Amino acid sequence: MVAAEQAVFDTGVSVDALMRRAGEAAGEMIWRLGGNTPTLVLCGPGNNGGDGYVLAQFLGQKGVPVTVAALTEPRTDAARHAGARYQGEVIALADANAHPQVVDCLFGSGLTRSIDDAVWRVFSSLIKKASRSFAVDLPSGADADQAIWLNDPLHFDHVLALGAFKYAHLLEPVASACGAVSLIDIGVDVPDGAVTQISKPSIAPPDAQSHKYRRGLVVVVAGAMVGAALLAARAAQGTGAGYVKILGVGDAPAGLPADIVWQRADEPEAVSAALADPRIGAVLVGPGLGRGADAEALVDAAMACAHPLVLDADALHLLGNRREGLANRTAPVALTPHHGEFTALSEAVSVATDAPNKASRTARLAKALRACVLYKGADSVIAAPDGRVIIADRRCSWLSVAGTGDVLAGCITARLANHGVALHAVAEAVWLQDRAARYAGPAFTAGQLAKTLPLAVESCLDR
Ligand SMILES: NC(=O)C1=CN([C@@H]2O[C@H](COP(=O)(O)OP(=O)(O)OC[C@H]3O[C@@H](n4cnc5c(N)ncnc54)[C@H](O)[C@@H]3O)[C@@H](O)[C@H]2O)[C@@H](O)CC1
């Protein structure tokens, strides 16, 4: 964001002008949501406080009863100018009373250390007592880049992100305390490499020339627990794959749906031979695989195939000494670790996990392994080896049930089989899984989730 702001300043726009745009745009949003609700604006020493004086002036001119309470005198030139232009009275923060609506402009992206205890007590009490609380740019107490709380977590109803998202808006534990987050346009072009929030994908329906292979032949390599492979296969179907096949040992399990093909492959050589089929769109290995010698042989067979590949669950635990194999692949690879798998994998391939936040940690692993990495969780981060990162924030919490990872893996594999671009396939699948969860209602099972995937796809159709 600093680079983007500098680019605007280079065109002759001053810090004062940018602050004015920011404060007025934030004021406009608060006025639209809060109308004439009596409002307390809390101003800090830096430019975040400057935004507060601008928006207080704006709200006052709209007829909103406004009180400004300041922590200290403004300490930047732009904040001083904004403070001087504010025509109302300014009281000390310590003297402020509870108001139905409070706007936090104490600290924004410049917070470098935890807020003093006495200040925090007054501030957090005012926020908690308000019926509606806003934070301008960032909640005070949150570190923008590390996306952590420097003070206790504090919940806001609405956060107005100025110009661009910062990591704290999208990554836990701060994101879920931000309430609704609105991106406020302040005339700054968001630079390449900025924090990117996941967006609804656009999915093309099958065209007139479509057939099952063109839509995507998905192959799931089954292991010790066939049920997991089956769940992934059902999810691949629900995502629109044209043909879904499971490679497994022995005969097809009882009750296998007739529209999922079971191909018997008792030995790893048989798996390799099956994976030589040039019509395959993408291969999934990992759900229910196991971690023994048989599983290792299946991972080797899958990694040696020429198709786009998704490595999930147990397969991720077997990657430690297969880094070379990953690097040598020419077809795209997607890895889908949750927290435990991410930590174990990073350790196994000697990639440090001390980057400032989850997004940079994911980007580092993706670059090191030359694979697309989806680091799953309530905030899911998708990173491509070239450094692009997408954050899926505030995922449906009902997804925290057994089997949803298998569903997601199947969904990713179906999208990958369809177009072969790992970053897009993963982002589409993450979005689709979350939407399917919302359609499934509360307390769904993984199987029920797979059944609502077609509805999620329907909502994304580009027609
Ligand atoms: N850079 C710009 O030109 C613009 C910035 N804008 C606003 O400016 C904010 C960033 O402004 P600043 O860099 O001035 O940062 P802040 O306004 O977040 O505050 C920084 C000031 O607080 C002090 N400080 C940091 N941590 C503290 C603590 N724990 N206790 C007491 N004092 C502490 C710092 O020493 C510094 O004086 C953004 O979040 C945004 O709201 C907008 O006005 C748009 C224009």
The ligand as an SDF file (V2000), in Angstrom:
LIG
                    3D

 45 49  0  0  0  0  0  0  0  0999 V2000
   -0.0560    7.4730    4.2030 N   0  0  0  0  0  0  0  0  0  0  0  0
   -1.0290    8.2930    3.8100 C   0  0  0  0  0  0  0  0  0  0  0  0
   -0.7800    9.2300    3.1060 O   0  0  0  0  0  0  0  0  0  0  0  0
   -2.4250    8.0660    4.1990 C   0  0  0  0  0  0  0  0  0  0  0  0
   -2.6890    7.3160    5.3300 C   0  0  0  0  0  0  0  0  0  0  0  0
   -3.9270    7.1820    5.7740 N   0  0  0  0  0  0  0  0  0  0  0  0
   -4.1640    6.7480    7.1590 C   0  0  0  0  0  0  0  0  0  0  0  0
   -2.9870    6.7670    7.8950 O   0  0  0  0  0  0  0  0  0  0  0  0
   -2.8020    5.5620    8.5970 C   0  0  0  0  0  0  0  0  0  0  0  0
   -1.3510    5.3500    8.8030 C   0  0  0  0  0  0  0  0  0  0  0  0
   -0.8930    6.5090    9.4060 O   0  0  0  0  0  0  0  0  0  0  0  0
    0.3900    6.5420   10.2990 P   0  0  0  0  0  0  0  0  0  0  0  0
    1.5210    5.9090    9.5960 O   0  0  0  0  0  0  0  0  0  0  0  0
    0.5420    7.9300   10.7610 O   0  0  0  0  0  0  0  0  0  0  0  0
    0.0480    5.5610   11.4930 O   0  0  0  0  0  0  0  0  0  0  0  0
   -1.0540    5.5970   12.6370 P   0  0  0  0  0  0  0  0  0  0  0  0
   -2.0290    6.6680   12.4430 O   0  0  0  0  0  0  0  0  0  0  0  0
   -1.5270    4.2270   12.7580 O   0  0  0  0  0  0  0  0  0  0  0  0
   -0.1990    5.9470   13.9670 O   0  0  0  0  0  0  0  0  0  0  0  0
    1.1770    6.0920   13.9610 C   0  0  0  0  0  0  0  0  0  0  0  0
    1.5900    6.9160   15.1590 C   0  0  0  0  0  0  0  0  0  0  0  0
    1.3070    6.2390   16.3320 O   0  0  0  0  0  0  0  0  0  0  0  0
    2.4920    6.0010   17.0840 C   0  0  0  0  0  0  0  0  0  0  0  0
    2.3080    4.7000   17.6890 N   0  0  0  0  0  0  0  0  0  0  0  0
    2.4460    3.4880   17.1220 C   0  0  0  0  0  0  0  0  0  0  0  0
    2.1090    2.5270   17.9940 N   0  0  0  0  0  0  0  0  0  0  0  0
    1.7500    3.1630   19.1550 C   0  0  0  0  0  0  0  0  0  0  0  0
    1.3080    2.7290   20.4130 C   0  0  0  0  0  0  0  0  0  0  0  0
    1.1520    1.4420   20.6820 N   0  0  0  0  0  0  0  0  0  0  0  0
    1.0130    3.6370   21.3560 N   0  0  0  0  0  0  0  0  0  0  0  0
    1.1670    4.9480   21.1120 C   0  0  0  0  0  0  0  0  0  0  0  0
    1.5880    5.4400   19.9360 N   0  0  0  0  0  0  0  0  0  0  0  0
    1.8790    4.5500   18.9660 C   0  0  0  0  0  0  0  0  0  0  0  0
    3.6140    6.0750   16.0970 C   0  0  0  0  0  0  0  0  0  0  0  0
    4.8190    6.4160   16.7240 O   0  0  0  0  0  0  0  0  0  0  0  0
    3.0880    7.1720   15.1710 C   0  0  0  0  0  0  0  0  0  0  0  0
    3.3010    8.4430   15.7650 O   0  0  0  0  0  0  0  0  0  0  0  0
   -3.5080    4.5430    7.7540 C   0  0  0  0  0  0  0  0  0  0  0  0
   -3.8870    3.4240    8.5090 O   0  0  0  0  0  0  0  0  0  0  0  0
   -4.6920    5.3620    7.2630 C   0  0  0  0  0  0  0  0  0  0  0  0
   -5.7250    5.3600    8.2170 O   0  0  0  0  0  0  0  0  0  0  0  0
   -5.0440    7.8080    5.0750 C   0  0  0  0  0  0  0  0  0  0  0  0
   -5.2030    9.0660    5.6250 O   0  0  0  0  0  0  0  0  0  0  0  0
   -4.7730    7.9290    3.6000 C   0  0  0  0  0  0  0  0  0  0  0  0
   -3.5040    8.6610    3.3770 C   0  0  0  0  0  0  0  0  0  0  0  0
  1  2  1  0
  2  3  2  0
  2  4  1  0
  4  5  2  0
  4 45  1  0
  5  6  1  0
  6  7  1  0
  6 42  1  0
  7  8  1  0
  7 40  1  0
  8  9  1  0
  9 10  1  0
  9 38  1  0
 10 11  1  0
 11 12  1  0
 12 13  2  0
 12 14  1  0
 12 15  1  0
 15 16  1  0
 16 17  2  0
 16 18  1  0
 16 19  1  0
 19 20  1  0
 20 21  1  0
 21 22  1  0
 21 36  1  0
 22 23  1  0
 23 24  1  0
 23 34  1  0
 24 25  1  0
 24 33  1  0
 25 26  2  0
 26 27  1  0
 27 28  1  0
 27 33  2  0
 28 29  1  0
 28 30  2  0
 30 31  1  0
 31 32  2  0
 32 33  1  0
 34 35  1  0
 34 36  1  0
 36 37  1  0
 38 39  1  0
 38 40  1  0
 40 41  1  0
 42 43  1  0
 42 44  1  0
 44 45  1  0
M  END
$$$$
